[in-house]
Amino acid sequence: MTLSVTDTLRGERVELAVDDETVLVYVCGLTVSDDAHLGHARLWFHADVLHRWLAFRGYDVRHVENVTDVNEKIAARVGERPAWETEADVARHYTQSVLDDMRGLNLKRAEVYPRVSEHVPEIVSLIETLIEGGYAYESDGSVYFDVTTFEEYGALSNQSLSDLEAQGDPEERSEKRNPADFALWKAGGVDPEAIRDHRKHDHEGDLPTGQTWESPWSEGRPGWHVECSVMSTTHLGNTLDVHVGGRDLVFPHHENEIAQSEAATGETFARRWLHVGLLQMETEKMSSSLGNFVTVSEALAEYGVDVVRSFYLGAQYRGEQTFSPDAIEEAERRWDRLRRAYRTAVEACDDAAALASASDETLRTAVDDERAAFESAMDDDLDVRSAYNALLALGTAVNSHVEERDAAAEPYDYRGLRRAVETFEELGGDVFGLSLGESADSATEGVEVADNLVELILDVREREREAGNYDRADDLRDRLAEIGVDVEDSDDGPTYRFTE
């Protein structure tokens, strides 16, 4: 393999190390306490492109992405709606929302999406192994990892033990040997103060404490960090080829994953660590807590999946990216150029004027050169922007060929155009996940896509209504009417029909 990536652990560009034809990829997934926004989806997207590129290169990709469905932020939302009586109710609602968004973004499905709640026995077993090995200790019913027992602690985040600050809640400090030790198991439920900190609205009644489980130490809840170690190793084995996550999780989450995983197994936890940069909204990162976000469903409804994916293709995974009107306009222009060039190539290739005897070496050379440029860019630390530019350059060559042959009343080069169409479909469609190829000229599938988009918008509208945002729900209905979709509300839910 010639693909090189920037490995956070080594702090440099290295070749992606794979032992055989199967690549084990773990993606640190979302805590399902709210609707996903474009900042979350940036991680999903770049993991998806990595998956697609490895598959294109001939590898069998085993991609696992977790769902964190046990968390104080989730418990804090219990009671916000009548149906949300437990932490599991809230998690189920937002897990479905996340999965819907992933399908809307045209992401390849992971092998599995494991949930924390279904892996508590394995979590307890791993903690028992760490205690037996002398890496962890019990204190007042909670269990902590002793960071001084793991010599490599701090290597991922490039910190020494003396530089580390205390981890966890302040009230934990009396239970811990060292301030930097982190919780593997916490006795009891969620602290009411944590619930108050994460509450989005005031609710009457007792504060929820979240779900708890029995363990050898206490009835309690697993720590955040140990959850990912268990879910990744349960489904992919002790050593991953690639661990992908957001840059904001390098410390403490991923640092702690390494420590507890390698202490338990004695094996390398992940050969390569890829961290995706944050999505900015003006000068701050896009964040649910800051309220400066655009949800995935809103973006898909307003811009469409190809523009959203083209936006993400405007920047390499490891750098930051800014969401702005200008950035979206650029994505729209680039997608329109690519779509039009592909359509020109398809129509010319299928025209009776495209002959086997015709030849245009300029076009054929451009196909080979831009294909090579695309592959080189992708192997160069997944440089998606340069790879997209190669497709646009191929589009320019196709347009020039058609215009010049039309002007001279000469036949098109069928072989060159067919190769261009295949390149667009393989690289733009299969690798980038853009709508090139299989559904581009199918009226039936076009209607199906339109139906799916309307259903997606109506799902967003229903969530706005459930949240009491009636003005925003009415605005979505009015905007659908403007483009020829008439929505009728009934006791059984909304129905619609196309009026134009």
C-alpha positions as CSV (number, residue, x, y, z in Angstrom):
1,M,0.0,0.0,0.0
2,T,1.3,3.5,-0.8
3,L,-1.3,5.5,1.2
4,S,0.4,7.8,3.7
5,V,-1.4,9.4,6.6
6,T,-0.6,11.8,9.4
7,D,-0.3,9.6,12.5
8,T,-1.0,11.6,15.7
9,L,1.0,9.1,17.9
10,R,4.1,9.5,15.8
11,G,3.6,13.1,14.9
12,E,4.5,12.6,11.3
13,R,3.4,11.3,7.9
14,V,3.7,7.5,7.7
15,E,2.6,4.7,5.5
16,L,-0.7,3.1,6.5
17,A,0.4,-0.2,8.0
18,V,-1.7,-3.2,7.2
19,D,-0.8,-6.9,7.8
20,D,-3.1,-8.4,5.2
21,E,-6.0,-7.6,2.8
22,T,-8.3,-6.7,5.7
23,V,-8.2,-3.2,7.2
24,L,-9.7,-2.8,10.7
25,V,-11.1,0.7,11.2
26,Y,-12.7,2.0,14.4
27,V,-14.4,5.4,14.4
28,C,-15.1,7.1,17.7
29,G,-18.8,7.8,17.3
30,L,-21.3,10.2,18.7
31,T,-22.9,10.6,22.2
32,V,-26.6,10.6,21.2
33,S,-27.9,13.4,23.4
34,D,-29.0,15.7,20.5
35,D,-29.5,15.9,16.8
36,A,-26.2,15.7,14.9
37,H,-24.7,18.8,13.4
38,L,-22.3,19.4,10.5
39,G,-19.3,19.3,12.9
40,H,-20.1,15.8,13.9
41,A,-20.7,14.8,10.3
42,R,-17.3,16.0,9.2
43,L,-15.8,13.1,11.2
44,W,-18.3,10.7,9.7
45,F,-17.6,12.0,6.2
46,H,-13.8,11.7,6.3
47,A,-14.1,8.2,7.9
48,D,-16.4,7.3,5.0
49,V,-13.9,8.6,2.4
50,L,-11.1,6.6,4.0
51,H,-13.4,3.5,3.9
52,R,-14.2,4.1,0.3
53,W,-10.6,4.7,-0.8
54,L,-9.4,1.6,0.9
55,A,-12.2,-0.5,-0.7
56,F,-11.3,1.1,-4.1
57,R,-7.7,0.0,-3.5
58,G,-8.9,-3.6,-3.1
59,Y,-9.0,-4.0,0.7
60,D,-11.7,-5.6,2.7
61,V,-12.6,-2.8,5.2
62,R,-14.1,-3.8,8.5
63,H,-15.4,-0.5,9.8
64,V,-16.9,-0.3,13.3
65,E,-18.4,3.0,14.7
66,N,-19.8,3.1,18.2
67,V,-22.8,4.8,19.6
68,T,-22.5,6.2,23.1
69,D,-25.9,5.8,24.6
70,V,-25.0,6.1,28.3
71,N,-24.0,9.6,29.3
72,E,-25.1,12.3,31.7
73,K,-26.0,14.6,28.8
74,I,-28.5,12.0,27.7
75,A,-29.9,11.4,31.2
76,A,-30.3,15.2,31.6
77,R,-32.9,15.2,28.8
78,V,-35.2,12.7,30.5
79,G,-38.7,14.2,30.8
80,E,-38.3,16.8,28.1
81,R,-41.0,15.0,26.1
82,P,-43.7,12.7,27.4
83,A,-42.1,9.7,25.7
84,W,-38.7,10.3,27.3
85,E,-39.2,8.5,30.6
86,T,-35.7,7.0,30.8
87,E,-32.2,7.6,29.6
88,A,-32.7,4.7,27.1
89,D,-35.8,6.5,25.6
90,V,-33.8,9.6,24.9
91,A,-30.8,7.6,23.5
92,R,-33.1,5.6,21.2
93,H,-34.7,8.7,19.7
94,Y,-31.3,10.4,18.9
95,T,-29.7,7.1,17.8
96,Q,-32.4,6.9,15.2
97,S,-31.8,10.5,14.2
98,V,-28.1,9.8,13.8
99,L,-28.7,6.7,11.7
100,D,-31.1,8.7,9.5
101,D,-28.6,11.4,9.0
102,M,-25.9,8.9,8.1
103,R,-28.1,7.4,5.4
104,G,-29.0,10.9,4.2
105,L,-25.3,11.7,3.8
106,N,-24.8,8.6,1.6
107,L,-22.3,7.1,4.1
108,K,-21.3,3.5,3.6
109,R,-22.7,1.4,6.4
110,A,-20.3,0.3,9.1
111,E,-20.0,-3.4,9.9
112,V,-21.8,-2.7,13.2
113,Y,-22.8,0.3,15.3
114,P,-22.2,-1.1,18.9
115,R,-24.0,0.6,21.8
116,V,-22.5,1.0,25.3
117,S,-25.6,-0.3,26.9
118,E,-25.2,-3.7,25.2
119,H,-21.5,-4.1,26.3
120,V,-21.6,-3.6,30.1
121,P,-20.6,-7.3,30.9
122,E,-17.6,-6.9,28.7
123,I,-16.8,-3.6,30.3
124,V,-16.9,-5.2,33.8
125,S,-14.6,-8.0,32.5
126,L,-12.0,-5.6,31.2
127,I,-12.0,-3.7,34.5
128,E,-11.5,-6.9,36.4
129,T,-8.5,-7.7,34.2
130,L,-7.0,-4.3,34.9
131,I,-7.4,-4.7,38.6
132,E,-5.9,-8.1,38.6
133,G,-2.9,-6.8,36.6
134,G,-2.3,-4.0,39.1
135,Y,-3.3,-1.2,36.7
136,A,-6.5,-0.2,38.4
137,Y,-7.9,0.0,42.0
138,E,-11.3,0.1,43.7
139,S,-12.2,3.1,45.9
140,D,-15.6,3.5,47.6
141,G,-17.3,1.4,45.0
142,S,-15.7,3.2,42.1
143,V,-12.7,1.9,40.1
144,Y,-9.9,4.1,38.7
145,F,-7.0,3.5,36.3
146,D,-3.6,4.3,37.9
147,V,-1.8,6.3,35.2
148,T,1.6,5.9,36.9
149,T,1.5,2.1,36.1
150,F,1.5,2.7,32.3
151,E,4.9,3.9,31.2
152,E,3.7,5.2,27.8
153,Y,0.9,7.4,29.3
154,G,0.9,10.8,27.6
155,A,2.6,9.7,24.4
156,L,-0.4,10.4,22.1
157,S,-1.0,13.9,23.4
158,N,2.8,14.5,23.8
159,Q,2.5,15.1,27.6
160,S,4.5,13.9,30.6
161,L,2.8,12.8,33.8
162,S,4.2,15.8,35.6
163,D,2.4,18.1,33.1
164,L,-1.0,16.4,33.5
165,E,-3.9,18.1,35.3
166,A,-6.6,16.3,37.3
167,Q,-9.1,14.3,35.4
168,G,-12.8,13.8,36.3
169,D,-15.1,15.6,38.7
170,P,-13.6,17.5,41.7
171,E,-15.4,15.3,44.2
172,E,-13.5,12.2,42.8
173,R,-10.1,13.5,44.0
174,S,-10.5,12.2,47.6
175,E,-11.1,8.7,46.1
176,K,-8.0,8.7,43.8
177,R,-4.4,8.0,44.3
178,N,-3.3,10.5,41.7
179,P,-5.2,13.5,40.4
180,A,-4.7,12.3,36.8
181,D,-6.2,8.8,37.4
182,F,-9.4,8.3,35.5
183,A,-12.6,6.5,36.3
184,L,-13.3,3.0,34.8
185,W,-16.5,2.5,36.9
186,K,-18.5,5.1,39.0
187,A,-20.6,4.0,41.9
188,G,-24.2,5.1,41.9
189,G,-26.0,7.1,39.2
190,V,-25.3,10.4,37.6
191,D,-24.5,13.3,40.0
192,P,-27.5,15.7,40.2
193,E,-25.2,18.6,39.7
194,A,-24.1,17.1,36.3
195,I,-27.7,16.8,35.4
196,R,-28.3,20.4,36.2
197,D,-25.2,21.5,34.2
198,H,-26.5,19.7,31.1
199,R,-30.2,20.5,31.3
200,K,-31.5,22.4,28.3
201,H,-34.8,23.2,29.9
202,D,-36.3,23.4,33.4
203,H,-38.5,20.4,34.3
204,E,-40.6,19.6,37.3
205,G,-40.0,16.6,39.5
206,D,-37.0,14.7,40.7
207,L,-33.8,14.8,38.8
208,P,-33.0,11.6,36.8
209,T,-29.9,9.6,37.8
210,G,-29.6,7.5,34.6
211,Q,-29.4,3.8,34.3
212,T,-27.2,1.7,36.6
213,W,-25.8,-1.8,36.5
214,E,-24.6,-4.3,39.1
215,S,-20.8,-4.9,39.3
216,P,-18.4,-6.6,41.7
217,W,-17.7,-3.1,43.2
218,S,-21.1,-1.4,43.3
219,E,-24.2,-0.6,41.4
220,G,-23.1,2.1,39.0
221,R,-22.1,3.1,35.5
222,P,-19.1,2.6,33.3
223,G,-16.6,5.4,32.7
224,W,-16.6,7.0,29.3
225,H,-13.1,6.0,28.2
226,V,-13.4,2.3,28.9
227,E,-16.5,2.0,26.8
228,C,-14.6,2.6,23.5
229,S,-11.9,0.2,24.4
230,V,-14.4,-2.6,24.9
231,M,-16.6,-1.8,21.9
232,S,-13.6,-1.7,19.5
233,T,-11.8,-4.8,20.8
234,T,-15.0,-6.8,21.0
235,H,-15.7,-6.3,17.4
236,L,-12.3,-5.9,15.8
237,G,-9.8,-7.7,18.1
238,N,-7.0,-6.4,20.3
239,T,-5.2,-4.4,17.6
240,L,-6.8,-2.0,15.2
241,D,-5.2,-0.8,11.9
242,V,-6.7,2.7,12.1
243,H,-8.4,4.5,14.9
244,V,-10.3,7.6,13.7
245,G,-11.7,10.4,15.9
246,G,-12.1,14.1,16.3
247,R,-9.0,16.1,17.3
248,D,-10.7,17.3,20.4
249,L,-10.6,13.7,21.8
250,V,-6.9,13.2,21.7
251,F,-6.7,13.9,25.4
252,P,-8.0,12.5,27.6
253,H,-10.3,10.1,25.7
254,H,-7.9,8.5,23.2
255,E,-4.9,8.7,25.6
256,N,-6.9,6.7,28.1
257,E,-8.1,4.3,25.5
258,I,-4.5,3.4,24.7
259,A,-3.5,3.0,28.4
260,Q,-6.4,0.7,29.5
261,S,-6.4,-1.3,26.2
262,E,-2.7,-2.0,26.1
263,A,-2.5,-2.6,29.8
264,A,-5.3,-5.2,29.5
265,T,-4.0,-7.1,26.4
266,G,-0.3,-6.4,26.3
267,E,-0.7,-5.6,22.6
268,T,-0.6,-2.5,20.5
269,F,-4.1,-1.0,20.5
270,A,-4.0,0.9,17.2
271,R,-1.3,1.0,14.6
272,R,-2.3,4.4,13.2
273,W,-4.2,7.3,14.8
274,L,-6.1,9.7,12.4
275,H,-7.6,12.8,13.9
276,V,-10.1,15.0,12.0
277,G,-9.9,18.7,12.5
278,L,-12.8,20.7,13.9
279,L,-15.5,22.5,11.9
280,Q,-15.5,26.2,12.6
281,M,-18.6,28.5,12.6
282,E,-17.0,32.0,12.2
283,T,-14.3,32.1,14.9
284,E,-15.5,29.3,17.2
285,K,-15.9,25.5,16.7
286,M,-19.4,24.4,15.7
287,S,-20.9,23.0,19.0
288,S,-24.2,22.0,20.4
289,S,-23.3,23.6,23.7
290,L,-22.6,26.9,22.1
291,G,-25.7,26.8,20.0
292,N,-23.8,27.8,16.8
293,F,-24.6,24.9,14.6
294,V,-26.5,23.7,11.6
295,T,-28.0,20.2,11.9
296,V,-27.2,17.5,9.3
297,S,-30.9,17.2,8.4
298,E,-31.3,21.0,8.0
299,A,-28.2,21.1,5.7
300,L,-29.4,18.2,3.6
301,A,-32.8,19.7,3.2
302,E,-31.4,23.1,2.2
303,Y,-28.4,22.2,0.1
304,G,-28.7,18.5,-0.9
305,V,-26.3,15.7,-0.2
306,D,-23.9,16.4,-3.1
307,V,-23.3,20.0,-2.1
308,V,-22.8,19.0,1.5
309,R,-20.3,16.3,0.5
310,S,-18.6,18.7,-2.0
311,F,-18.3,21.1,0.9
312,Y,-16.4,18.5,3.0
313,L,-14.3,17.7,0.0
314,G,-13.0,21.3,0.1
315,A,-10.5,20.6,2.9
316,Q,-8.2,17.8,4.0
317,Y,-9.3,15.8,7.1
318,R,-6.6,16.9,9.5
319,G,-7.1,20.6,9.0
320,E,-9.8,22.8,10.3
321,Q,-12.7,23.9,8.0
322,T,-15.0,26.8,8.2
323,F,-18.7,26.6,7.4
324,S,-19.9,29.8,5.8
325,P,-22.1,31.1,2.9
326,D,-19.0,31.5,0.8
327,A,-17.8,28.0,1.5
328,I,-21.2,26.6,0.6
329,E,-21.4,28.7,-2.6
330,E,-18.0,27.3,-3.7
331,A,-19.2,23.8,-3.0
332,E,-22.3,24.4,-5.1
333,R,-20.2,25.8,-8.0
334,R,-17.8,22.9,-7.9
335,W,-20.5,20.3,-7.8
336,D,-22.4,22.0,-10.6
337,R,-19.2,22.0,-12.8
338,L,-18.6,18.3,-12.1
339,R,-22.2,17.3,-12.6
340,R,-22.4,19.2,-15.9
341,A,-19.1,17.8,-17.2
342,Y,-20.2,14.2,-16.3
343,R,-23.6,14.8,-18.1
344,T,-21.7,16.1,-21.1
345,A,-19.5,13.0,-21.2
346,V,-22.4,10.6,-20.9
347,E,-24.5,12.4,-23.6
348,A,-21.6,12.6,-26.0
349,C,-20.5,9.0,-25.4
350,D,-24.1,7.8,-26.1
351,D,-24.5,10.0,-29.1
352,A,-24.5,8.4,-32.6
353,A,-21.7,10.8,-33.4
354,A,-19.3,8.9,-31.1
355,L,-17.3,6.6,-33.3
356,A,-14.9,3.7,-32.6
357,S,-12.7,5.1,-35.4
358,A,-12.4,8.6,-33.9
359,S,-9.5,9.4,-31.7
360,D,-8.4,12.4,-29.6
361,E,-5.1,11.8,-27.9
362,T,-5.5,15.1,-25.9
363,L,-8.7,13.7,-24.3
364,R,-7.2,10.3,-23.7
365,T,-4.1,11.7,-22.1
366,A,-6.2,14.0,-19.9
367,V,-8.2,11.0,-18.7
368,D,-5.0,9.1,-17.8
369,D,-3.3,12.1,-16.3
370,E,-6.2,13.3,-14.1
371,R,-6.9,9.8,-13.0
372,A,-3.3,9.5,-11.9
373,A,-3.5,12.9,-10.2
374,F,-6.6,11.9,-8.3
375,E,-5.0,8.7,-7.0
376,S,-1.8,10.5,-6.1
377,A,-3.7,13.1,-4.1
378,M,-5.7,10.5,-2.2
379,D,-2.6,8.5,-1.4
380,D,-1.0,11.7,-0.2
381,D,-2.7,11.9,3.2
382,L,-6.2,11.8,1.7
383,D,-5.9,15.2,0.0
384,V,-9.5,15.3,-1.2
385,R,-9.5,18.9,-2.4
386,S,-6.7,18.2,-4.9
387,A,-8.4,15.0,-5.9
388,Y,-11.6,16.9,-6.6
389,N,-9.6,19.4,-8.7
390,A,-8.4,16.5,-10.8
391,L,-12.0,15.5,-11.6
392,L,-12.8,19.1,-12.5
393,A,-9.7,19.2,-14.8
394,L,-11.0,16.1,-16.5
395,G,-14.3,17.8,-16.9
396,T,-12.6,20.7,-18.7
397,A,-10.9,18.3,-21.0
398,V,-14.3,16.6,-21.8
399,N,-16.0,19.9,-22.5
400,S,-13.1,21.0,-24.8
401,H,-13.3,17.8,-26.7
402,V,-17.0,18.1,-27.3
403,E,-16.9,21.8,-28.2
404,E,-14.0,21.4,-30.6
405,R,-15.6,18.4,-32.4
406,D,-18.9,20.1,-32.6
407,A,-17.3,23.2,-34.1
408,A,-15.4,21.2,-36.7
409,A,-18.4,18.8,-37.4
410,E,-16.2,15.9,-36.5
411,P,-17.1,12.7,-34.6
412,Y,-16.5,12.2,-30.9
413,D,-13.9,9.8,-29.6
414,Y,-16.1,7.1,-28.1
415,R,-13.3,5.2,-26.3
416,G,-11.9,8.4,-24.7
417,L,-15.4,9.5,-23.6
418,R,-16.2,6.0,-22.2
419,R,-13.0,6.1,-20.2
420,A,-13.9,9.6,-18.9
421,V,-17.4,8.4,-17.9
422,E,-15.9,5.4,-16.0
423,T,-13.4,7.7,-14.3
424,F,-16.1,10.1,-13.1
425,E,-18.3,7.2,-11.9
426,E,-15.5,5.3,-10.1
427,L,-13.7,8.2,-8.5
428,G,-16.4,10.8,-8.1
429,G,-19.2,8.3,-7.5
430,D,-17.6,5.3,-5.7
431,V,-14.8,7.1,-3.9
432,F,-16.4,10.5,-3.2
433,G,-19.9,9.2,-2.8
434,L,-21.3,11.8,-5.2
435,S,-24.4,11.2,-7.4
436,L,-22.6,10.2,-10.5
437,G,-23.5,7.1,-12.4
438,E,-26.1,4.7,-11.3
439,S,-29.0,7.1,-10.9
440,A,-28.0,10.1,-13.1
441,D,-30.3,9.3,-16.1
442,S,-33.1,7.3,-14.5
443,A,-36.4,9.1,-14.3
444,T,-37.8,6.5,-12.0
445,E,-34.9,6.7,-9.5
446,G,-35.1,10.5,-9.8
447,V,-38.6,10.4,-8.5
448,E,-37.5,8.1,-5.7
449,V,-34.8,10.5,-4.7
450,A,-37.3,13.4,-4.7
451,D,-39.7,11.4,-2.5
452,N,-36.8,10.6,-0.1
453,L,-35.8,14.2,0.2
454,V,-39.4,15.3,0.9
455,E,-39.7,12.6,3.6
456,L,-36.4,13.8,5.1
457,I,-37.7,17.4,5.2
458,L,-41.0,16.3,6.8
459,D,-39.0,14.3,9.4
460,V,-37.2,17.6,10.3
461,R,-40.5,19.4,10.4
462,E,-42.0,16.9,12.8
463,R,-39.0,17.2,15.1
464,E,-39.4,20.9,15.1
465,R,-43.1,20.6,16.0
466,E,-42.3,18.1,18.8
467,A,-39.8,20.6,20.2
468,G,-42.4,23.4,20.0
469,N,-40.7,25.3,17.2
470,Y,-43.9,25.8,15.3
471,D,-42.7,28.9,13.3
472,R,-39.8,26.9,11.9
473,A,-42.1,23.9,11.1
474,D,-44.5,26.3,9.3
475,D,-41.6,27.8,7.3
476,L,-40.5,24.3,6.1
477,R,-44.1,23.6,5.0
478,D,-44.3,27.0,3.1
479,R,-40.9,26.4,1.4
480,L,-42.1,23.0,0.2
481,A,-45.2,24.6,-1.2
482,E,-43.0,27.1,-3.1
483,I,-41.3,24.3,-4.9
484,G,-44.5,22.4,-5.7
485,V,-45.0,20.1,-2.7
486,D,-48.4,20.4,-1.0
487,V,-48.3,19.1,2.6
488,E,-51.5,18.1,4.5
489,D,-51.5,17.3,8.2
490,S,-53.7,14.6,9.7
491,D,-54.1,12.5,12.8
492,D,-52.0,9.8,11.2
493,G,-49.2,12.2,10.3
494,P,-48.4,14.5,7.3
495,T,-49.1,13.5,3.7
496,Y,-47.9,15.3,0.6
497,R,-48.4,15.5,-3.2
498,F,-46.4,17.1,-6.0
499,T,-48.4,19.9,-7.6
500,E,-46.0,20.9,-10.3
